[in-house]
């Protein structure tokens, strides 16, 4: 069988790990806020045009 090597490209220092987690959290909250706003706009438009 062939050997499979594992390459870890994650943060190596505590500061880099914290920066990586903060960047992820920033992206995640932007996604959640954008999706929530989109759903609210969709519901308002449905309330206007379907009633």
DSSP file (Angstrom, degrees, kcal/mol; ACC not computed):
  #  RESIDUE AA STRUCTURE BP1 BP2  ACC     N-H-->O    O-->H-N    N-H-->O    O-->H-N    TCO  KAPPA ALPHA  PHI   PSI    X-CA   Y-CA   Z-CA
    1    1 A X              0   0    0      0, 0.0     2,-0.3     0, 0.0     0, 0.0   0.000 360.0 360.0 360.0 151.1    0.0    0.0    0.0
    2    2 A X        -     0   0    0      1,-0.1     2,-0.3     0, 0.0     0, 0.0  -0.582 360.0-118.4 -82.5 143.8    1.1    3.5   -0.6
    3    3 A X        -     0   0    0     -2,-0.3     2,-0.5     1,-0.0    -1,-0.1  -0.613  22.0-146.9 -80.7 141.1    1.9    5.8    2.3
    4    4 A X        -     0   0    0     -2,-0.3     2,-0.3     2,-0.0    -1,-0.0  -0.939   9.8-150.1-111.3 125.8   -0.2    8.8    2.7
    5    5 A X        -     0   0    0     -2,-0.5     2,-0.5     2,-0.0     0, 0.0  -0.682   6.1-140.5 -95.1 148.9    1.4   11.9    4.2
    6    6 A X        -     0   0    0     -2,-0.3     2,-0.6     2,-0.0    -2,-0.0  -0.932  11.1-162.6-110.9 127.2   -0.5   14.5    6.2
    7    7 A X        -     0   0    0     -2,-0.5     2,-0.6     2,-0.0    -2,-0.0  -0.944   3.8-159.1-111.4 120.7    0.3   18.2    5.7
    8    8 A X        +     0   0    0     -2,-0.6    -2,-0.0     1,-0.1     0, 0.0  -0.880  17.2 171.0-100.7 120.5   -0.9   20.5    8.5
    9    9 A X        +     0   0    0     -2,-0.6    -1,-0.1     2,-0.0     3,-0.1   0.126  39.3 118.8-113.7  19.7   -1.2   24.1    7.3
   10   10 A X  S    S-     0   0    0      1,-0.2     2,-0.1     2,-0.0     7,-0.1  -0.057  76.9 -64.2 -77.6-177.9   -2.9   25.5   10.4
   11   11 A X        -     0   0    0      1,-0.1    -1,-0.2     5,-0.1     3,-0.0  -0.433  41.2-168.2 -68.8 139.7   -1.7   28.1   12.8
   12   12 A X        +     0   0    0     -2,-0.1     2,-0.3    -3,-0.1    -1,-0.1   0.701  66.0  53.3-104.6 -24.7    1.4   27.2   14.7
   13   13 A X  S  > S-     0   0    0      1,-0.1     4,-2.6     0, 0.0     5,-0.2  -0.765  85.3-116.6-109.5 158.1    1.5   29.9   17.4
   14   14 A X  H  > S+     0   0    0     -2,-0.3     4,-2.4     1,-0.2     5,-0.2   0.868 117.0  52.1 -58.8 -36.3   -1.2   30.9   19.9
   15   15 A X  H  > S+     0   0    0      2,-0.2     4,-2.3     1,-0.2    -1,-0.2   0.915 111.0  46.1 -67.0 -42.0   -1.3   34.4   18.3
   16   16 A X  H  > S+     0   0    0      2,-0.2     4,-2.3     1,-0.2    -2,-0.2   0.881 112.0  51.9 -67.5 -37.7   -1.8   32.9   14.8
   17   17 A X  H  X S+     0   0    0     -4,-2.6     4,-2.4     2,-0.2    -2,-0.2   0.925 110.8  47.5 -63.1 -44.5   -4.4   30.5   16.1
   18   18 A X  H  X S+     0   0    0     -4,-2.4     4,-2.5     1,-0.2    -2,-0.2   0.907 111.6  50.5 -63.0 -42.8   -6.3   33.4   17.7
   19   19 A X  H  X S+     0   0    0     -4,-2.3     4,-2.1     1,-0.2    -1,-0.2   0.890 110.6  50.1 -62.6 -39.0   -6.1   35.5   14.5
   20   20 A X  H  X S+     0   0    0     -4,-2.3     4,-2.2     2,-0.2    -2,-0.2   0.918 111.6  47.3 -65.4 -43.9   -7.4   32.5   12.5
   21   21 A X  H  X S+     0   0    0     -4,-2.4     4,-2.6     1,-0.2    -2,-0.2   0.887 111.8  50.8 -65.1 -38.9  -10.3   32.0   14.8
   22   22 A X  H  X S+     0   0    0     -4,-2.5     4,-2.3     2,-0.2    -1,-0.2   0.892 110.0  49.7 -66.8 -39.0  -11.2   35.7   14.8
   23   23 A X  H  X S+     0   0    0     -4,-2.1     4,-2.2     2,-0.2    -2,-0.2   0.908 112.0  48.6 -65.0 -41.4  -11.1   35.8   11.0
   24   24 A X  H  X S+     0   0    0     -4,-2.2     4,-2.7     2,-0.2    -2,-0.2   0.934 111.9  48.6 -62.8 -45.6  -13.4   32.8   10.9
   25   25 A X  H  X S+     0   0    0     -4,-2.6     4,-2.6     1,-0.2     5,-0.2   0.890 110.0  52.3 -63.0 -39.8  -15.8   34.3   13.4
   26   26 A X  H  X S+     0   0    0     -4,-2.3     4,-1.8     2,-0.2    -1,-0.2   0.927 112.9  44.3 -61.5 -45.9  -15.9   37.6   11.5
   27   27 A X  H  X S+     0   0    0     -4,-2.2     4,-2.1     2,-0.2    -2,-0.2   0.900 113.1  51.8 -65.5 -40.8  -16.7   35.7    8.2
   28   28 A X  H  X S+     0   0    0     -4,-2.7     4,-2.5     1,-0.2    -2,-0.2   0.918 109.7  47.9 -63.9 -44.9  -19.3   33.6   10.0
   29   29 A X  H  X S+     0   0    0     -4,-2.6     4,-2.6     1,-0.2     5,-0.2   0.875 110.5  52.1 -67.1 -35.7  -21.1   36.5   11.5
   30   30 A X  H  X S+     0   0    0     -4,-1.8     4,-2.5    -5,-0.2    -1,-0.2   0.913 110.7  48.6 -64.1 -40.9  -21.2   38.4    8.2
   31   31 A X  H  X S+     0   0    0     -4,-2.1     4,-2.5     2,-0.2    -2,-0.2   0.933 113.2  46.5 -62.5 -46.5  -22.7   35.3    6.6
   32   32 A X  H  X S+     0   0    0     -4,-2.5     4,-2.5     2,-0.2    -2,-0.2   0.917 114.3  46.9 -65.0 -44.1  -25.4   34.9    9.3
   33   33 A X  H  X S+     0   0    0     -4,-2.6     4,-2.5     2,-0.2     5,-0.2   0.925 113.6  48.5 -64.3 -44.6  -26.3   38.6    9.2
   34   34 A X  H  X S+     0   0    0     -4,-2.5     4,-2.2    -5,-0.2    -2,-0.2   0.907 113.1  47.2 -62.8 -42.2  -26.5   38.7    5.4
   35   35 A X  H  X S+     0   0    0     -4,-2.5     4,-2.3     2,-0.2    -1,-0.2   0.906 111.8  50.7 -65.6 -41.8  -28.6   35.5    5.3
   36   36 A X  H  X S+     0   0    0     -4,-2.5     4,-2.4     2,-0.2    -2,-0.2   0.921 110.9  48.1 -62.7 -44.6  -31.0   36.9    8.0
   37   37 A X  H  X S+     0   0    0     -4,-2.5     4,-2.5     1,-0.2    -1,-0.2   0.905 111.0  52.0 -62.6 -41.1  -31.4   40.2    6.2
   38   38 A X  H  X S+     0   0    0     -4,-2.2     4,-2.3    -5,-0.2    -2,-0.2   0.907 110.6  47.1 -62.0 -42.3  -32.1   38.3    2.9
   39   39 A X  H  X S+     0   0    0     -4,-2.3     4,-2.6     2,-0.2    -2,-0.2   0.905 111.8  50.7 -66.9 -41.3  -34.8   36.1    4.6
   40   40 A X  H  X S+     0   0    0     -4,-2.4     4,-2.4     2,-0.2    -2,-0.2   0.924 111.3  47.8 -62.9 -44.2  -36.4   39.2    6.2
   41   41 A X  H  X S+     0   0    0     -4,-2.5     4,-2.6     2,-0.2    -2,-0.2   0.919 111.6  51.1 -62.7 -42.6  -36.5   41.0    2.9
   42   42 A X  H  X S+     0   0    0     -4,-2.3     4,-2.3     1,-0.2    -2,-0.2   0.918 111.0  48.0 -60.3 -44.2  -38.0   37.9    1.2
   43   43 A X  H  X S+     0   0    0     -4,-2.6     4,-2.2     2,-0.2    -1,-0.2   0.884 111.4  50.0 -65.3 -38.6  -40.7   37.6    3.9
   44   44 A X  H  X S+     0   0    0     -4,-2.4     4,-2.0     2,-0.2    -2,-0.2   0.928 111.7  48.1 -65.7 -43.6  -41.6   41.3    3.6
   45   45 A X  H  X S+     0   0    0     -4,-2.6     4,-2.6     1,-0.2     5,-0.3   0.885 111.4  50.5 -64.0 -37.8  -41.8   41.1   -0.2
   46   46 A X  H  X S+     0   0    0     -4,-2.3     4,-2.1     1,-0.2    -1,-0.2   0.901 109.6  51.2 -65.1 -39.6  -44.0   37.9    0.1
   47   47 A X  H  < S+     0   0    0     -4,-2.2     4,-0.5     1,-0.2    -2,-0.2   0.864 114.5  44.2 -65.3 -35.1  -46.3   39.7    2.6
   48   48 A X  H  < S+     0   0    0     -4,-2.0    -2,-0.2     1,-0.1     3,-0.2   0.942 123.4  31.5 -74.8 -47.6  -46.6   42.7    0.2
   49   49 A X  H  < S+     0   0    0     -4,-2.6    -2,-0.2     1,-0.2    -3,-0.2   0.652 119.1  48.6 -92.0 -15.8  -47.2   40.8   -3.0
   50   50 A X     <        0   0    0     -4,-2.1    -1,-0.2    -5,-0.3    -3,-0.1   0.481 360.0 360.0-103.6  -2.2  -49.0   37.7   -1.9
   51   51 A X              0   0    0     -4,-0.5    -1,-0.1    -5,-0.2    -2,-0.1   0.423 360.0 360.0-106.8 360.0  -51.6   39.2    0.3
